[in-house]
Amino acid sequence: MDPPAEEFNGSAGASSGAAASRKHKLSCPGGDPKEKPGAGSAPKTEDGRNPLAKKKKEEPGRKRHFAALILARGGSKGIPLKNIKMLAGVPLIGWVLRAAIDSEMFDSVWVSTDHDEIEKVAKTFGAQVRRRSPEVSKDSSSSLETIQEFLRLNPEVDIVGNIQATSPCLHPFHLKKAVEMITEEGYESVFSVVRRHHFRWQEVRKGEDRCTKPLNLNPAKRPRRQDWDGELCENGSFYFATRELVEQGYLQGGKMSYYEMLPEYSVDIDVDIDWPVAEQRVLRYGYFGKDKLEHVKLFVCNIEGCLTNGQVYLSANGEELISFNIKDSVGIKMLQDQGVEVVLTSCSDCPIQKLMARKMGCLLQQNEPDKLKLVESLMKERNLTWNEVAYLGYDEPDVKCLNLAGISGVPPDALGVALKSAKYTCRNPAGEGAVRELAEHILLLKEKARSKSNQDRIDRSTF
């Protein structure tokens, strides 16, 4: 995916209504090295370089090692285990890990954590894990201290990209451009910013005998939004810096620049109230992977543990009864209306399931313990690839299909091995709307992909 034209790097300020692309070295006053990223930057000489950052001698022909590093401590005070809380069906940290890995710009992708569950999720998404020491796992520990420890333990790393786990709308093209600014334009540090149009006023604390005053506007000449370029503010998505700068206590210094991101991609989750807003934003602007999801043509769903909750009822005369939620049958109809074939699977030979499948207009495959063999047979008959398959499972026999399918989901009460393999975890339990929820997710992704494809055609036709 190519970046939108409005996003650019190093701009000192776009002209009104235009996306200028003017690159500048930035110079900021020195700051406390123990502050969080972006709080301080290295002192500069007249030529804009950091005198503290001594260039490490590079071996001739040696390629510099770029490492992506996501800091994910388990002791979040605002939201417990925030970094792996589900956001739009994906653990929060999974959004940035997916973007980092799919950018293909890093020699290694790491998560620094002190928590076992975060480690498990990170490895599931393909990241390496560095267990941080107790010294940098305190509430008072800074990001800089943790990154310095990481570099001490990973001497092969030359450039570190600190990616914030709380930025779920980050895309691979954002990271690709940041890396290119270092490799092709010679910057030693690059960080992300967003343009804000906020009028700022001086704070007056309780008990102070003075009036507030404007900090960035003249009230007598209050500009319209379209007449004001606004101000660039760090959005916290990422901070790239050389090993030498970090070792000297800086994440921003030397020859440095910024990469401006559009506001819709600038989401940072700090408190629980942000969650519903962020979820809606990520569904619209998040990165869902490389697959072209509008091509999903087959949805395979387990009856036991997905369409039903697995319970069997016995009548007074010994008849077996099962139930399903009408919301799930509507979800299946929604997929069918959009041209997606729905196949129900079961490990039993229950006659009631046949009636259920017939009522929903679905093909039913019973007595099929080998789910992988079943789905591959369905794909072969229809000449499909895994990218065109969506799969809803709940147990160990579903794991291979969950891993291979273009879209895969599980109810929240699925077994752990299935939870780790799925790309989406439903909020609704089995038999209580899980199928409807995944159906809506599939259709949302299809619509998102179609909109992007249409926009690409519009963009190309204007040139």
C-alpha positions, 0 to 999 in steps of 0.5 A: 500500500502506498502512503497517501499523498498528504503524508510527508517527512521533514516538512516545516509546515504545509501551505494551506490546503497543500501537502508540501514536502520540504525536508529540514534538519531539526534542532531542539534544546537538550533535555533530560535523557531519562525522560520518555522518547521525544522529551529531550534531544541532543545538543547540536553544533552549528552544522546541525549535528550532535557532538556526542554521537560519535560515528561507529566505524562500519566495516566495508560492505557491512549492512546496518542492522535495523531492529524494531522494538516494541516495549510492552510492560505487564504492569500498566496502571491505566488498563491492566495488561493493556498491550494484549487486550483485544482491540477489534478482535486482535491483541493491541500489540498485534496491530503494530507487530503485523505492520512491522513484520509486513513492512519487510524493513527490519532485520529483526522485530522484538518485544521487550516485556516482563510478562509471560502472557505478553511474551506468548502473544508476541511470539504468536505474531512472529516477534522475538522476545527480550525479557527485560530486567527488574531494573527497567520494569518499574513504574518509574523506568523510562523507555530510554533506559529499556532501549539502552538495556536492549542494545547492550544485550543485542550488540548486532543492532545498529539502528533501533525503531521504538514502535509504540504498542498503543498505535494500532493504526500504524501501517507498513508504509509509515515504517518503510518511509522512516527507514528510507529516511535513514538509509537513503537521506542520511538521517540519524534519528526520525520520529513521527508527528501529526499536525494539530490545529489547537489554540493553546493558552497559558495555564493559571493554577488555582490561587494564582492572581493573574490572567491567562494569555494565548500561547500561539495565536493573536485573539484580535486576528483569530485565524480560520482553520483553513488559513492556519497551518497548525502545529506539529506534535509528536504522536508517539507512533515511533522513534528511530535512532542510531545506537550511538545516540541512544547510548549517549541518552538521546532518541532525537538528535544528530541529523534528525527529521520527522515523518508527518502522519495523517490524523486518522492514523494517529491513535494513542490509547492511554485510558479505557475510555479511549478503547471504543473510539480506537476500535472504530478508528482501527476498523476503518484505518487499521492495517489488516495484513497483506491479503486481499480480503475482498476475495473471500469466497468460502466461509467454513464454520464449525457447528459445535463450539461456534454456531452452537455452544456445544450443549445438547438437550434431552427431551422427556422421550429421549430426543436430542435437541440443540439450539442456535441463535437467530443472530447467527443465522442472519449473519450467515444470510448476510454472507450468502447475499454477498456471494460468500458460500457457507459450509457447516462442519461437524464431527458427529452425525446428528440429524438435527444438524441436517435440518439446521443446515437445510434451513440456513441454505448451507452445505453440511459436512459431517463426521469430518475429524480432519478439518484440514483435509476437509477444507483443502478438498472444498478448495480444490473443488472450487479452485480456491486459495487459502486467501479466499477462505474464512474459517471459524473454529474453536479447538485443536483440530482447527488450528491448521485451518485457523493459521492458513485461512485468509480470515480466521476467528474463534469465540472467546471461550475457545480453547487456548491453542485455537485462541493463539492461532486465530486472527480475530477473537470474537467478543460474543460467545459460541451460540450467542452471536459469534458467527454473526460477529465474524460475518460482519467483520468479514464484510467490513474487511471486504468493503474496506478493501473494495473502497481502497481499490476504488480509491486507487483507481480514482487516484490513478485516473487523475494523473 
